[in-house]
Amino acid sequence: MLVKTKLNVGALSCGWTGNYRFYVITALLNDIQIIDCTHATAMNAAHSTMEDLEDALQYFAALSHGINYFISGDKKLKKNALPALPVNTARELVNLVS
C-alpha cells in the first residue's frame, strides 16, 4: 500500500558535515514538504500540556497542517498527544501501514 503524506521533520543534527549532509538533505527534500508554524500555532503549542516546547511546536504545526502521522519515540509526547493526531513509534507506523 502506498501512503502519500506530508511529514514534519525537525532539525537534522546527526553530526554530518560537508557534501554528505548536502546530499542527505537534498535527497530528503525530494520526498518531503517543509511546513510552517504560524503565530497562532506557536501560541497553541506554548499553552499546551507538552513540557518540551520544540516538540510542542512540531506537533502543533503538524496538527494544523493535517499531517497524517507523527512519528516519535518520545513517551511524554505520545502521552500528551491529541486523539486527532496520535504519536506513533516507527514500529507502530510500519504495523499501521502494512
N, CA, C and O atoms as CSV, one atom per row, in Angstrom:
chain,resi,resn,atom,element,x,y,z
A,1,MET,N,N,0.846,-1.165,0.000
A,1,MET,CA,C,0.000,0.000,0.000
A,1,MET,C,C,0.899,1.238,0.000
A,1,MET,O,O,1.839,1.321,0.791
A,2,LEU,N,N,0.623,2.175,-0.860
A,2,LEU,CA,C,1.364,3.432,-0.938
A,2,LEU,C,C,0.638,4.481,-0.137
A,2,LEU,O,O,-0.552,4.719,-0.342
A,3,VAL,N,N,1.352,5.112,0.778
A,3,VAL,CA,C,0.770,6.170,1.597
A,3,VAL,C,C,1.457,7.469,1.230
A,3,VAL,O,O,2.668,7.604,1.403
A,4,LYS,N,N,0.697,8.420,0.727
A,4,LYS,CA,C,1.244,9.735,0.387
A,4,LYS,C,C,0.851,10.695,1.488
A,4,LYS,O,O,-0.336,10.869,1.767
A,5,THR,N,N,1.813,11.308,2.105
A,5,THR,CA,C,1.535,12.181,3.232
A,5,THR,C,C,2.614,13.237,3.357
A,5,THR,O,O,3.696,13.103,2.786
A,6,LYS,N,N,2.320,14.278,4.099
A,6,LYS,CA,C,3.332,15.261,4.459
A,6,LYS,C,C,3.995,14.778,5.741
A,6,LYS,O,O,3.362,14.095,6.547
A,7,LEU,N,N,5.220,15.115,5.931
A,7,LEU,CA,C,5.924,14.769,7.152
A,7,LEU,C,C,6.443,16.027,7.816
A,7,LEU,O,O,6.830,16.979,7.138
A,8,ASN,N,N,6.455,16.035,9.109
A,8,ASN,CA,C,7.051,17.132,9.858
A,8,ASN,C,C,8.443,16.690,10.261
A,8,ASN,O,O,8.595,15.743,11.033
A,9,VAL,N,N,9.441,17.354,9.757
A,9,VAL,CA,C,10.817,16.968,10.009
A,9,VAL,C,C,11.472,18.022,10.874
A,9,VAL,O,O,11.521,19.195,10.504
A,10,GLY,N,N,11.975,17.611,12.021
A,10,GLY,CA,C,12.690,18.518,12.909
A,10,GLY,C,C,14.109,18.734,12.420
A,10,GLY,O,O,14.414,18.476,11.255
A,11,ALA,N,N,14.956,19.196,13.281
A,11,ALA,CA,C,16.348,19.503,12.929
A,11,ALA,C,C,17.086,18.226,12.536
A,11,ALA,O,O,16.950,17.186,13.180
A,12,LEU,N,N,17.859,18.330,11.478
A,12,LEU,CA,C,18.701,17.217,11.042
A,12,LEU,C,C,20.082,17.442,11.641
A,12,LEU,O,O,20.928,18.109,11.044
A,13,SER,N,N,20.303,16.883,12.820
A,13,SER,CA,C,21.552,17.158,13.529
A,13,SER,C,C,22.237,15.854,13.911
A,13,SER,O,O,22.326,15.509,15.090
A,14,CYS,N,N,22.713,15.146,12.920
A,14,CYS,CA,C,23.360,13.861,13.154
A,14,CYS,C,C,24.880,13.977,13.157
A,14,CYS,O,O,25.578,12.962,13.166
A,15,GLY,N,N,25.397,15.194,13.149
A,15,GLY,CA,C,26.836,15.360,13.119
A,15,GLY,C,C,27.422,15.233,11.723
A,15,GLY,O,O,28.643,15.204,11.565
A,16,TRP,N,N,26.568,15.159,10.705
A,16,TRP,CA,C,27.054,15.063,9.338
A,16,TRP,C,C,27.580,16.411,8.883
A,16,TRP,O,O,27.054,17.455,9.269
A,17,THR,N,N,28.610,16.385,8.067
A,17,THR,CA,C,29.187,17.637,7.584
A,17,THR,C,C,29.372,17.590,6.069
A,17,THR,O,O,29.312,16.531,5.445
A,18,GLY,N,N,29.596,18.759,5.508
A,18,GLY,CA,C,30.000,18.896,4.109
A,18,GLY,C,C,29.045,18.312,3.103
A,18,GLY,O,O,27.827,18.441,3.226
A,19,ASN,N,N,29.623,17.660,2.090
A,19,ASN,CA,C,28.849,17.137,0.962
A,19,ASN,C,C,27.835,16.075,1.367
A,19,ASN,O,O,26.760,15.991,0.773
A,20,TYR,N,N,28.162,15.264,2.369
A,20,TYR,CA,C,27.235,14.211,2.769
A,20,TYR,C,C,25.950,14.811,3.325
A,20,TYR,O,O,24.856,14.353,2.994
A,21,ARG,N,N,26.075,15.836,4.169
A,21,ARG,CA,C,24.888,16.494,4.718
A,21,ARG,C,C,24.059,17.107,3.587
A,21,ARG,O,O,22.834,16.990,3.586
A,22,PHE,N,N,24.712,17.749,2.637
A,22,PHE,CA,C,24.019,18.329,1.484
A,22,PHE,C,C,23.271,17.246,0.712
A,22,PHE,O,O,22.114,17.435,0.339
A,23,TYR,N,N,23.928,16.114,0.471
A,23,TYR,CA,C,23.316,15.006,-0.260
A,23,TYR,C,C,22.082,14.485,0.478
A,23,TYR,O,O,21.031,14.288,-0.132
A,24,VAL,N,N,22.206,14.262,1.779
A,24,VAL,CA,C,21.097,13.727,2.564
A,24,VAL,C,C,19.922,14.701,2.578
A,24,VAL,O,O,18.778,14.297,2.370
A,25,ILE,N,N,20.197,15.969,2.819
A,25,ILE,CA,C,19.122,16.962,2.889
A,25,ILE,C,C,18.425,17.118,1.544
A,25,ILE,O,O,17.196,17.172,1.492
A,26,THR,N,N,19.188,17.190,0.454
A,26,THR,CA,C,18.542,17.337,-0.854
A,26,THR,C,C,17.768,16.076,-1.227
A,26,THR,O,O,16.726,16.169,-1.875
A,27,ALA,N,N,18.252,14.910,-0.837
A,27,ALA,CA,C,17.510,13.673,-1.091
A,27,ALA,C,C,16.191,13.678,-0.309
A,27,ALA,O,O,15.152,13.284,-0.838
A,28,LEU,N,N,16.237,14.118,0.933
A,28,LEU,CA,C,15.008,14.209,1.730
A,28,LEU,C,C,14.022,15.205,1.132
A,28,LEU,O,O,12.819,14.950,1.093
A,29,LEU,N,N,14.530,16.329,0.671
A,29,LEU,CA,C,13.647,17.370,0.132
A,29,LEU,C,C,12.940,16.943,-1.150
A,29,LEU,O,O,11.953,17.561,-1.550
A,30,ASN,N,N,13.434,15.899,-1.791
A,30,ASN,CA,C,12.733,15.357,-2.956
A,30,ASN,C,C,11.456,14.627,-2.544
A,30,ASN,O,O,10.529,14.495,-3.343
A,31,ASP,N,N,11.406,14.149,-1.289
A,31,ASP,CA,C,10.296,13.318,-0.843
A,31,ASP,C,C,9.430,13.945,0.248
A,31,ASP,O,O,8.400,13.380,0.615
A,32,ILE,N,N,9.829,15.093,0.764
A,32,ILE,CA,C,9.065,15.695,1.853
A,32,ILE,C,C,8.701,17.130,1.522
A,32,ILE,O,O,9.253,17.730,0.600
A,33,GLN,N,N,7.784,17.658,2.270
A,33,GLN,CA,C,7.384,19.061,2.139
A,33,GLN,C,C,7.611,19.719,3.489
A,33,GLN,O,O,7.146,19.212,4.510
A,34,ILE,N,N,8.314,20.834,3.510
A,34,ILE,CA,C,8.543,21.593,4.732
A,34,ILE,C,C,7.286,22.396,5.035
A,34,ILE,O,O,6.716,23.022,4.141
A,35,ILE,N,N,6.854,22.382,6.285
A,35,ILE,CA,C,5.657,23.122,6.671
A,35,ILE,C,C,6.038,24.259,7.605
A,35,ILE,O,O,7.084,24.225,8.253
A,36,ASP,N,N,5.174,25.266,7.663
A,36,ASP,CA,C,5.454,26.422,8.511
A,36,ASP,C,C,4.694,26.315,9.831
A,36,ASP,O,O,3.831,25.457,10.017
A,37,CYS,N,N,5.046,27.210,10.724
A,37,CYS,CA,C,4.386,27.300,12.025
A,37,CYS,C,C,3.942,28.749,12.206
A,37,CYS,O,O,4.773,29.646,12.345
A,38,THR,N,N,2.654,28.968,12.203
A,38,THR,CA,C,2.127,30.323,12.338
A,38,THR,C,C,2.193,30.779,13.798
A,38,THR,O,O,2.466,29.992,14.703
A,39,HIS,N,N,1.938,32.066,13.994
A,39,HIS,CA,C,1.898,32.622,15.348
A,39,HIS,C,C,0.829,31.920,16.182
A,39,HIS,O,O,1.073,31.562,17.334
A,40,ALA,N,N,-0.339,31.726,15.607
A,40,ALA,CA,C,-1.439,31.070,16.330
A,40,ALA,C,C,-1.058,29.642,16.721
A,40,ALA,O,O,-1.362,29.193,17.826
A,41,THR,N,N,-0.394,28.936,15.811
A,41,THR,CA,C,0.044,27.576,16.106
A,41,THR,C,C,1.079,27.573,17.227
A,41,THR,O,O,1.036,26.720,18.113
A,42,ALA,N,N,2.008,28.528,17.188
A,42,ALA,CA,C,3.022,28.634,18.244
A,42,ALA,C,C,2.368,28.935,19.593
A,42,ALA,O,O,2.802,28.412,20.620
A,43,MET,N,N,1.347,29.759,19.600
A,43,MET,CA,C,0.634,30.067,20.842
A,43,MET,C,C,-0.083,28.824,21.377
A,43,MET,O,O,-0.075,28.566,22.580
A,44,ASN,N,N,-0.704,28.056,20.472
A,44,ASN,CA,C,-1.349,26.808,20.894
A,44,ASN,C,C,-0.324,25.866,21.511
A,44,ASN,O,O,-0.589,25.237,22.536
A,45,ALA,N,N,0.832,25.771,20.892
A,45,ALA,CA,C,1.894,24.903,21.401
A,45,ALA,C,C,2.375,25.379,22.770
A,45,ALA,O,O,2.570,24.576,23.683
A,46,ALA,N,N,2.562,26.682,22.903
A,46,ALA,CA,C,3.059,27.246,24.158
A,46,ALA,C,C,2.064,27.032,25.310
A,46,ALA,O,O,2.467,26.886,26.464
A,47,HIS,N,N,0.787,27.015,24.992
A,47,HIS,CA,C,-0.239,26.845,26.028
A,47,HIS,C,C,-0.687,25.393,26.183
A,47,HIS,O,O,-1.641,25.109,26.908
A,48,SER,N,N,-0.007,24.481,25.507
A,48,SER,CA,C,-0.383,23.071,25.594
A,48,SER,C,C,0.193,22.456,26.875
A,48,SER,O,O,0.931,23.104,27.617
A,49,THR,N,N,-0.159,21.209,27.109
A,49,THR,CA,C,0.361,20.493,28.280
A,49,THR,C,C,1.738,19.886,28.021
A,49,THR,O,O,2.321,19.273,28.915
A,50,MET,N,N,2.258,20.049,26.819
A,50,MET,CA,C,3.570,19.484,26.483
A,50,MET,C,C,4.677,20.315,27.116
A,50,MET,O,O,4.718,21.536,26.968
A,51,GLU,N,N,5.571,19.636,27.821
A,51,GLU,CA,C,6.646,20.319,28.537
A,51,GLU,C,C,7.771,20.789,27.619
A,51,GLU,O,O,8.388,21.822,27.876
A,52,ASP,N,N,8.040,20.044,26.558
A,52,ASP,CA,C,9.128,20.375,25.635
A,52,ASP,C,C,8.566,21.266,24.521
A,52,ASP,O,O,7.791,20.806,23.682
A,53,LEU,N,N,8.959,22.534,24.522
A,53,LEU,CA,C,8.391,23.492,23.570
A,53,LEU,C,C,8.722,23.112,22.125
A,53,LEU,O,O,7.868,23.256,21.250
A,54,GLU,N,N,9.930,22.635,21.855
A,54,GLU,CA,C,10.278,22.244,20.483
A,54,GLU,C,C,9.367,21.121,19.995
A,54,GLU,O,O,8.879,21.161,18.865
A,55,ASP,N,N,9.137,20.112,20.850
A,55,ASP,CA,C,8.213,19.030,20.490
A,55,ASP,C,C,6.814,19.577,20.259
A,55,ASP,O,O,6.141,19.199,19.300
A,56,ALA,N,N,6.382,20.468,21.141
A,56,ALA,CA,C,5.038,21.041,21.022
A,56,ALA,C,C,4.884,21.832,19.729
A,56,ALA,O,O,3.855,21.731,19.061
A,57,LEU,N,N,5.899,22.619,19.368
A,57,LEU,CA,C,5.839,23.388,18.117
A,57,LEU,C,C,5.734,22.460,16.914
A,57,LEU,O,O,4.919,22.692,16.021
A,58,GLN,N,N,6.549,21.415,16.884
A,58,GLN,CA,C,6.493,20.467,15.768
A,58,GLN,C,C,5.145,19.756,15.723
A,58,GLN,O,O,4.548,19.607,14.656
A,59,TYR,N,N,4.672,19.321,16.883
A,59,TYR,CA,C,3.414,18.591,16.944
A,59,TYR,C,C,2.233,19.467,16.504
A,59,TYR,O,O,1.411,19.030,15.700
A,60,PHE,N,N,2.142,20.684,17.017
A,60,PHE,CA,C,1.013,21.548,16.679
A,60,PHE,C,C,1.100,22.065,15.241
A,60,PHE,O,O,0.071,22.322,14.617
A,61,ALA,N,N,2.313,22.220,14.712
A,61,ALA,CA,C,2.444,22.555,13.289
A,61,ALA,C,C,1.916,21.409,12.444
A,61,ALA,O,O,1.204,21.634,11.465
A,62,ALA,N,N,2.258,20.188,12.814
A,62,ALA,CA,C,1.766,19.009,12.093
A,62,ALA,C,C,0.241,18.930,12.180
A,62,ALA,O,O,-0.432,18.664,11.185
A,63,LEU,N,N,-0.282,19.158,13.353
A,63,LEU,CA,C,-1.727,19.113,13.560
A,63,LEU,C,C,-2.442,20.166,12.712
A,63,LEU,O,O,-3.473,19.878,12.105
A,64,SER,N,N,-1.902,21.377,12.668
A,64,SER,CA,C,-2.558,22.456,11.916
A,64,SER,C,C,-2.499,22.239,10.409
A,64,SER,O,O,-3.316,22.792,9.673
A,65,HIS,N,N,-1.544,21.443,9.942
A,65,HIS,CA,C,-1.425,21.166,8.506
A,65,HIS,C,C,-2.109,19.869,8.093
A,65,HIS,O,O,-2.036,19.472,6.930
A,66,GLY,N,N,-2.764,19.215,9.027
A,66,GLY,CA,C,-3.477,17.982,8.686
A,66,GLY,C,C,-2.555,16.812,8.375
A,66,GLY,O,O,-2.876,15.963,7.543
A,67,ILE,N,N,-1.412,16.771,9.044
A,67,ILE,CA,C,-0.468,15.681,8.833
A,67,ILE,C,C,-1.111,14.363,9.253
A,67,ILE,O,O,-1.843,14.312,10.242
A,68,ASN,N,N,-0.837,13.304,8.505
A,68,ASN,CA,C,-1.454,12.011,8.761
A,68,ASN,C,C,-0.802,11.234,9.904
A,68,ASN,O,O,-1.483,10.539,10.658
A,69,TYR,N,N,0.515,11.355,10.024
A,69,TYR,CA,C,1.254,10.574,11.018
A,69,TYR,C,C,2.301,11.453,11.694
A,69,TYR,O,O,2.945,12.277,11.045
A,70,PHE,N,N,2.463,11.273,12.986
A,70,PHE,CA,C,3.527,11.944,13.736
A,70,PHE,C,C,4.333,10.836,14.386
A,70,PHE,O,O,3.803,10.070,15.191
A,71,ILE,N,N,5.599,10.745,14.047
A,71,ILE,CA,C,6.445,9.639,14.474
A,71,ILE,C,C,7.472,10.142,15.482
A,71,ILE,O,O,8.239,11.066,15.209
A,72,SER,N,N,7.466,9.513,16.653
A,72,SER,CA,C,8.431,9.867,17.690
A,72,SER,C,C,8.503,8.733,18.699
A,72,SER,O,O,7.517,8.043,18.957
A,73,GLY,N,N,9.675,8.558,19.255
A,73,GLY,CA,C,9.842,7.592,20.330
A,73,GLY,C,C,9.690,8.226,21.704
A,73,GLY,O,O,9.874,7.555,22.719
A,74,ASP,N,N,9.358,9.504,21.747
A,74,ASP,CA,C,9.241,10.250,22.994
A,74,ASP,C,C,7.953,9.857,23.726
A,74,ASP,O,O,6.853,10.152,23.259
A,75,LYS,N,N,8.099,9.194,24.869
A,75,LYS,CA,C,6.934,8.692,25.597
A,75,LYS,C,C,6.077,9.818,26.179
A,75,LYS,O,O,4.854,9.692,26.241
A,76,LYS,N,N,6.705,10.917,26.606
A,76,LYS,CA,C,5.935,12.045,27.139
A,76,LYS,C,C,5.106,12.701,26.042
A,76,LYS,O,O,3.957,13.082,26.264
A,77,LEU,N,N,5.699,12.829,24.854
A,77,LEU,CA,C,4.976,13.413,23.722
A,77,LEU,C,C,3.792,12.521,23.351
A,77,LEU,O,O,2.693,13.014,23.098
A,78,LYS,N,N,4.019,11.220,23.321
A,78,LYS,CA,C,2.953,10.273,22.995
A,78,LYS,C,C,1.812,10.383,24.001
A,78,LYS,O,O,0.640,10.342,23.627
A,79,LYS,N,N,2.159,10.521,25.275
A,79,LYS,CA,C,1.156,10.615,26.343
A,79,LYS,C,C,0.309,11.877,26.203
A,79,LYS,O,O,-0.885,11.855,26.501
A,80,ASN,N,N,0.911,12.973,25.754
A,80,ASN,CA,C,0.200,14.250,25.648
A,80,ASN,C,C,-0.443,14.499,24.287
A,80,ASN,O,O,-1.045,15.551,24.069
A,81,ALA,N,N,-0.322,13.545,23.376
A,81,ALA,CA,C,-0.886,13.710,22.034
A,81,ALA,C,C,-2.409,13.774,22.089
A,81,ALA,O,O,-3.044,13.210,22.980
A,82,LEU,N,N,-2.968,14.471,21.120
A,82,LEU,CA,C,-4.421,14.590,20.997
A,82,LEU,C,C,-4.961,13.451,20.135
A,82,LEU,O,O,-4.230,12.919,19.300
A,83,PRO,N,N,-6.222,13.065,20.318
A,83,PRO,CA,C,-6.805,11.991,19.502
A,83,PRO,C,C,-6.752,12.282,17.994
A,83,PRO,O,O,-6.675,11.357,17.185
A,84,ALA,N,N,-6.794,13.557,17.623
A,84,ALA,CA,C,-6.787,13.919,16.196
A,84,ALA,C,C,-5.459,13.578,15.521
A,84,ALA,O,O,-5.416,13.393,14.305
A,85,LEU,N,N,-4.370,13.492,16.300
A,85,LEU,CA,C,-3.055,13.170,15.742
A,85,LEU,C,C,-2.261,12.378,16.771
A,85,LEU,O,O,-1.458,12.949,17.508
A,86,PRO,N,N,-2.482,11.054,16.827
A,86,PRO,CA,C,-1.717,10.252,17.776
A,86,PRO,C,C,-0.241,10.215,17.389
A,86,PRO,O,O,0.110,10.329,16.214
A,87,VAL,N,N,0.598,10.056,18.378
A,87,VAL,CA,C,2.043,9.918,18.150
A,87,VAL,C,C,2.352,8.428,18.112
A,87,VAL,O,O,2.006,7.686,19.031
A,88,ASN,N,N,3.007,8.001,17.038
A,88,ASN,CA,C,3.375,6.598,16.872
A,88,ASN,C,C,4.885,6.449,16.852
A,88,ASN,O,O,5.606,7.345,16.414
A,89,THR,N,N,5.355,5.304,17.333
A,89,THR,CA,C,6.757,4.965,17.137
A,89,THR,C,C,6.913,4.503,15.686
A,89,THR,O,O,5.922,4.232,15.008
A,90,ALA,N,N,8.134,4.415,15.223
A,90,ALA,CA,C,8.377,3.949,13.851
A,90,ALA,C,C,7.809,2.539,13.663
A,90,ALA,O,O,7.209,2.243,12.630
A,91,ARG,N,N,7.995,1.684,14.646
A,91,ARG,CA,C,7.481,0.306,14.553
A,91,ARG,C,C,5.954,0.300,14.465
A,91,ARG,O,O,5.379,-0.451,13.678
A,92,GLU,N,N,5.303,1.133,15.271
A,92,GLU,CA,C,3.838,1.220,15.223
A,92,GLU,C,C,3.362,1.695,13.859
A,92,GLU,O,O,2.365,1.196,13.338
A,93,LEU,N,N,4.078,2.667,13.274
A,93,LEU,CA,C,3.694,3.154,11.950
A,93,LEU,C,C,3.803,2.058,10.900
A,93,LEU,O,O,2.920,1.918,10.054
A,94,VAL,N,N,4.871,1.286,10.947
A,94,VAL,CA,C,5.041,0.188,9.993
A,94,VAL,C,C,3.878,-0.792,10.130
A,94,VAL,O,O,3.333,-1.254,9.128
A,95,ASN,N,N,3.502,-1.108,11.358
A,95,ASN,CA,C,2.371,-2.015,11.576
A,95,ASN,C,C,1.056,-1.428,11.080
A,95,ASN,O,O,0.195,-2.163,10.595
A,96,LEU,N,N,0.889,-0.099,11.195
A,96,LEU,CA,C,-0.338,0.544,10.738
A,96,LEU,C,C,-0.492,0.505,9.229
A,96,LEU,O,O,-1.588,0.270,8.720
A,97,VAL,N,N,0.594,0.733,8.514
A,97,VAL,CA,C,0.505,0.865,7.055
A,97,VAL,C,C,0.775,-0.438,6.306
A,97,VAL,O,O,0.636,-0.484,5.083
A,98,SER,N,N,1.156,-1.491,7.017
A,98,SER,CA,C,1.420,-2.756,6.304
A,98,SER,C,C,0.246,-3.693,6.378
A,98,SER,O,O,0.301,-4.796,5.833
